[in-house]
């Protein structure tokens, strides 16, 4: 699925590259109502996106229609969305400095906001077993115990510039961080110690890396 500034979500078949469906769910960038941040539920049946009012919307993948009222709460732009592996929770990070967890089936917020960062939160991801939530901001990485939504650790990342992405390995034993310094670093999630030397790929701050598409997530249809 691809969202962009024209107010649409487009679904494409990864095997053929053909467009499978287009859902008009907002206005254009000029109209101040473009679509940003999208995520697929693990079963592929639900798409979550963010509207221009800083609300989270859950939609049917088949029709593109909302399946519940918008999820309200963030006071600034939402920067990322991530479903838990079981699909029962949706995490959202925001420039308001908080992370919120949403009950996907109950269509409501699950607990209180998680205010662990000192500034905008740029990305949030679940561990493969769903027990831990990791987030990044300008002040580094933070970890949260999902059942209790308690902060369980955090550390500076060692990157020369701010981070823009974070991902767990499939077995949850390694955490990789990517920064605007063009480096990828590997970490032990439990010990917070680096694994090996940074992988220096490029200077990601160059303009050639800028994309017109705001976010992408894929599903084989």
SULHU-V707769 format. One record per pair of residues at least 6 apart in sequence whose ideal C-beta (glycine too) atoms are under 6 Angstrom apart, sorted by the first residue. I is the first residue (numbers start at 1). GAP is how many residues later the second one is. Records with the same first field share a line. If there is no record, write none. Layout:
BEGIN
I=GAP ; GAP
END
This chain:
BEGIN
1=8 ; 10 ; 37 ; 216
2=8 ; 211 ; 214
3=6 ; 32 ; 35 ; 211 ; 212
4=209
5=24 ; 29
6=22
7=19 ; 20 ; 21 ; 27 ; 28
8=14 ; 16
9=14 ; 16
10=9 ; 12
11=9 ; 10
12=7
13=7 ; 208
14=204 ; 206
20=201
23=41
25=10
26=7 ; 8 ; 9
27=6
32=20
33=19
35=14
36=14 ; 178
37=13 ; 41 ; 44 ; 178
38=11 ; 177 ; 179
39=9 ; 42 ; 43 ; 44 ; 178
40=177 ; 179
41=42 ; 46
42=41 ; 43 ; 45
43=44
44=175
45=16
46=12
47=12 ; 14
48=8 ; 10 ; 33 ; 42
49=8
50=28
51=6
54=20 ; 24
55=15 ; 17
56=15 ; 36
57=9 ; 13
58=9 ; 10
59=7
60=7
68=39
71=31
73=27 ; 36
74=20 ; 22
75=21
76=18 ; 19 ; 20
77=18
78=14 ; 16
79=14 ; 43
80=13 ; 43 ; 44
81=11
82=9 ; 42 ; 43 ; 44
83=7
84=42 ; 46
85=45
86=44
88=16
89=12
90=12 ; 14
91=10 ; 33 ; 42
92=8
93=6 ; 28 ; 31 ; 42
95=25
97=20 ; 22
98=15 ; 17
99=15 ; 22 ; 25 ; 36
100=13
101=9 ; 10
102=7
103=7
111=38
114=30 ; 35
116=26 ; 35
117=20 ; 22
118=21
119=18 ; 19
120=17
121=14 ; 16
122=14 ; 15
123=13 ; 42 ; 43
124=11
125=9 ; 41
126=7
127=41 ; 45
128=40 ; 42 ; 44
129=43
131=15
132=11
133=11 ; 13
134=9 ; 32
135=7
136=27 ; 30
138=24
140=14 ; 15 ; 16 ; 17
141=13 ; 14 ; 16
142=12
143=9 ; 10
144=7
145=7
155=37
157=6 ; 20
159=20 ; 22
160=21
161=18 ; 19 ; 20
162=18
163=14 ; 16
165=13
166=11
167=9
168=7
174=12
175=12 ; 14
176=8 ; 10
177=8
178=6
180=24 ; 25
182=19 ; 20 ; 21 ; 22
183=15 ; 17
184=15
185=13
186=9
187=7
END
